[in-house]
Amino acid sequence: MIARDALLFLSRQEGLKDFATRFRPFKKLTTRFVAGENIEEAVAAIRELNALGATASFDHLNEGVTNKAETEGEVREYQRVLARIDETGIKSNVSIKLTQFGLDIEPELTYRNARAVVEEAARRGNFVRVDMEGSNVTQITFDIFKRLRAEFDLNTVGIVVQAYLRRTERDVQELLKIPARIRLCKGAYNEPPEVAFPDKRDTDANYVRLMRVLLASGIYHGIATHDPKMLDATIDFAQREGIPKSAFEFQMLYGVRRDLQVQLARDGYKMRVYVPYGKTWYPYFMRRLAERPANVWFVLKNMLKG
Ligand SMILES: Cc1cc2nc3c(=O)[nH]c(=O)nc-3n(C[C@H](O)[C@H](O)[C@H](O)COP(=O)(O)OP(=O)(O)OC[C@H]3O[C@@H](n4cnc5c(N)ncnc54)[C@H](O)[C@@H]3O)c2cc1C
């Protein structure tokens, strides 16, 4: 727990971000979790995943943008990604973070930027997933998502919920009424006990409860986890309730439990891999280390090897 908190603290340090991004040996090690720095490297990674039977979701790494011109650059980047998906024929959708589109500047700007990406996806018959970030932006993220969903259909834009938040059960009920396609994850940020379950067992129990609600809803949702207990609970529930494998998808992160990704795809489950790429990989990479501090040793060992 201490190691996790320390790594999450480091993930927010701007000075370290600048240093790490320029430090070559560190950069090399990120290839385990980050597909590359540009679209073409991500396309190559997704081609490999498609060959293994998995689909993907592009994620351009650049969260917490505080400059308007940069947020507009993010829109153009995602428009290029959506075009490249069509040109290359790879099987992928896209995931966006609203802080990338201006949430730290102004909600209206964020909405306009996100809308431009969703509109491009709609034109191309693709899908945009709005990632969920820290609890300080949960409500505004839902508000912007609901505006987008009012304009675009169920299969064009979806949202994420985090099982560690106390509010999520209520949010899921609301979202299903719209209805909305939901990605269920445990949650990756450092949250106070007032808003999130401090005990991992409560998060896991909530995850299983929410997974059942989602699968029983008849809407196509994403069950995002690497946890064998969550995966087994999902498979058991689907079998017991006669829910077909085609009615939902599992989702995992690039480079995490690759063995399970391949296995589930071989077993006929739908598997989508979230493929992050970009130059500002530092906060994302540190959150992945925080999830499994054992990975820090993997990184240090490889750094020492040069
Ligand atoms: C596709 C996808 C999208 C996501 N989107 C969001 C989002 O929008 N917002 C958000 O807050 N979070 C998001 N997350 C992150 C998520 O909230 C968790 O932080 C992350 O998935 C770890 O939780 P877990 O369910 O894998 O279980 P955990 O309880 O963290 O881990 C269970 C087991 O999985 C394996 N494992 C987990 N992480 C790692 C790792 N980094 N390296 C190696 N093994 C690992 C280990 O075997 C571990 O014991 C996303 C995750 C996925 C898979």
The ligand as an SDF file (V2000), in Angstrom:
LIG
                    3D

 53 58  0  0  0  0  0  0  0  0999 V2000
   -8.7570   -1.7400  -20.7600 C   0  0  0  0  0  0  0  0  0  0  0  0
   -8.5910   -0.9940  -19.4810 C   0  0  0  0  0  0  0  0  0  0  0  0
   -8.9780    0.3290  -19.3900 C   0  0  0  0  0  0  0  0  0  0  0  0
   -8.8780    1.0230  -18.1990 C   0  0  0  0  0  0  0  0  0  0  0  0
   -9.3670    2.2950  -18.1090 N   0  0  0  0  0  0  0  0  0  0  0  0
   -9.3450    2.9370  -16.9270 C   0  0  0  0  0  0  0  0  0  0  0  0
   -9.9790    4.1940  -16.7450 C   0  0  0  0  0  0  0  0  0  0  0  0
  -10.5910    4.7580  -17.6520 O   0  0  0  0  0  0  0  0  0  0  0  0
   -9.8920    4.7720  -15.5110 N   0  0  0  0  0  0  0  0  0  0  0  0
   -9.2520    4.1710  -14.4630 C   0  0  0  0  0  0  0  0  0  0  0  0
   -9.2430    4.7200  -13.3590 O   0  0  0  0  0  0  0  0  0  0  0  0
   -8.6350    3.0000  -14.6140 N   0  0  0  0  0  0  0  0  0  0  0  0
   -8.6630    2.3640  -15.8060 C   0  0  0  0  0  0  0  0  0  0  0  0
   -8.0650    1.1350  -15.9350 N   0  0  0  0  0  0  0  0  0  0  0  0
   -7.1550    0.6500  -14.8610 C   0  0  0  0  0  0  0  0  0  0  0  0
   -7.9110   -0.1160  -13.8140 C   0  0  0  0  0  0  0  0  0  0  0  0
   -8.7250    0.7620  -13.0760 O   0  0  0  0  0  0  0  0  0  0  0  0
   -6.9530   -0.8250  -12.8570 C   0  0  0  0  0  0  0  0  0  0  0  0
   -6.1190    0.1180  -12.2530 O   0  0  0  0  0  0  0  0  0  0  0  0
   -6.0830   -1.8700  -13.5180 C   0  0  0  0  0  0  0  0  0  0  0  0
   -6.7770   -2.5610  -14.5120 O   0  0  0  0  0  0  0  0  0  0  0  0
   -5.6210   -2.8890  -12.4540 C   0  0  0  0  0  0  0  0  0  0  0  0
   -6.7310   -3.5370  -11.9000 O   0  0  0  0  0  0  0  0  0  0  0  0
   -7.0770   -5.0680  -12.1690 P   0  0  0  0  0  0  0  0  0  0  0  0
   -8.5290   -5.1770  -12.3890 O   0  0  0  0  0  0  0  0  0  0  0  0
   -6.2420   -5.6000  -13.2510 O   0  0  0  0  0  0  0  0  0  0  0  0
   -6.8150   -5.7780  -10.7800 O   0  0  0  0  0  0  0  0  0  0  0  0
   -5.6780   -5.6730   -9.6650 P   0  0  0  0  0  0  0  0  0  0  0  0
   -6.3470   -6.0610   -8.4030 O   0  0  0  0  0  0  0  0  0  0  0  0
   -4.9330   -4.3910   -9.7110 O   0  0  0  0  0  0  0  0  0  0  0  0
   -4.6740   -6.7910  -10.1360 O   0  0  0  0  0  0  0  0  0  0  0  0
   -5.0480   -8.1550  -10.2270 C   0  0  0  0  0  0  0  0  0  0  0  0
   -3.9210   -8.9470  -10.8440 C   0  0  0  0  0  0  0  0  0  0  0  0
   -3.7140   -8.5160  -12.1960 O   0  0  0  0  0  0  0  0  0  0  0  0
   -2.3250   -8.4790  -12.5120 C   0  0  0  0  0  0  0  0  0  0  0  0
   -1.9020   -7.0770  -12.7940 N   0  0  0  0  0  0  0  0  0  0  0  0
   -2.6460   -5.9680  -12.6050 C   0  0  0  0  0  0  0  0  0  0  0  0
   -1.9680   -4.8720  -12.9890 N   0  0  0  0  0  0  0  0  0  0  0  0
   -0.7700   -5.2850  -13.4170 C   0  0  0  0  0  0  0  0  0  0  0  0
    0.3810   -4.6360  -13.9410 C   0  0  0  0  0  0  0  0  0  0  0  0
    0.4240   -3.3040  -14.0910 N   0  0  0  0  0  0  0  0  0  0  0  0
    1.4330   -5.4030  -14.2880 N   0  0  0  0  0  0  0  0  0  0  0  0
    1.3860   -6.7350  -14.1680 C   0  0  0  0  0  0  0  0  0  0  0  0
    0.3280   -7.4190  -13.6800 N   0  0  0  0  0  0  0  0  0  0  0  0
   -0.7320   -6.7090  -13.3140 C   0  0  0  0  0  0  0  0  0  0  0  0
   -1.6250   -9.0500  -11.3120 C   0  0  0  0  0  0  0  0  0  0  0  0
   -1.5350  -10.4450  -11.4890 O   0  0  0  0  0  0  0  0  0  0  0  0
   -2.5680   -8.7460  -10.1810 C   0  0  0  0  0  0  0  0  0  0  0  0
   -2.4280   -9.5900   -9.0840 O   0  0  0  0  0  0  0  0  0  0  0  0
   -8.2440    0.3960  -17.0860 C   0  0  0  0  0  0  0  0  0  0  0  0
   -7.8480   -0.9280  -17.1680 C   0  0  0  0  0  0  0  0  0  0  0  0
   -8.0250   -1.6390  -18.3210 C   0  0  0  0  0  0  0  0  0  0  0  0
   -7.6370   -3.0720  -18.3560 C   0  0  0  0  0  0  0  0  0  0  0  0
  1  2  1  0
  2  3  1  0
  2 52  2  0
  3  4  2  0
  4  5  1  0
  4 50  1  0
  5  6  2  0
  6  7  1  0
  6 13  1  0
  7  8  2  0
  7  9  1  0
  9 10  1  0
 10 11  2  0
 10 12  1  0
 12 13  2  0
 13 14  1  0
 14 15  1  0
 14 50  1  0
 15 16  1  0
 16 17  1  0
 16 18  1  0
 18 19  1  0
 18 20  1  0
 20 21  1  0
 20 22  1  0
 22 23  1  0
 23 24  1  0
 24 25  2  0
 24 26  1  0
 24 27  1  0
 27 28  1  0
 28 29  2  0
 28 30  1  0
 28 31  1  0
 31 32  1  0
 32 33  1  0
 33 34  1  0
 33 48  1  0
 34 35  1  0
 35 36  1  0
 35 46  1  0
 36 37  1  0
 36 45  1  0
 37 38  2  0
 38 39  1  0
 39 40  1  0
 39 45  2  0
 40 41  1  0
 40 42  2  0
 42 43  1  0
 43 44  2  0
 44 45  1  0
 46 47  1  0
 46 48  1  0
 48 49  1  0
 50 51  2  0
 51 52  1  0
 52 53  1  0
M  END
$$$$
